[in-house]
Amino acid sequence: MLGSIATGITKVSGFLQGEDSLATLNSFKEMGVQIDRQGSNVIINGVGMHGLKEPTKPLNLGNSGTSIRLMSGLLSAQNFDSELCGDESLSKRPMARVIEPLSRMGADISGPDSKPPLIN
């Protein structure tokens, strides 16, 4: 995540190729970040803090609760709308502990019954 909003190239070695991590990478690709994977090595061409592009579809984070929580904050600071969703299990998880503080900081974020999908 940090490599995506950094300026320049971030090299990651030993990248865990689990579903959660791959869903997060794919979400950043949807927002215009060039990411190259070669086995457990990842090269991220960061676009800077405000270089992300509005996704053309909801960002599916699978079952990654960590990703949806962290990305909610990151995307709240962007100048475009986004929707974060996930699998059936993630869609049942309460997100009030993320929504409420972000809303107090000025974010416009919501979800049905404070659960995903979350709209930023």
Number of C-alpha atoms within 10 A of each C-alpha: 15 12 19 26 19 17 15 12 15 15 13 13 12 9 15 12 13 8 13 17 16 15 20 21 21 17 22 23 18 18 19 18 22 16 19 14 14 9 11 11 14 17 17 25 20 23 20 15 14 12 17 21 18 15 17 11 12 16 23 18 25 22 19 19 18 12 18 25 16 12 18 23 18 15 21 20 15 17 13 12 15 22 20 24 22 21 14 11 12 19 21 14 13 16 23 15 10 17 23 14 12 17 15 9 10 10 18 14 21 20 19 12 11 19 17 23 23 23 18 22
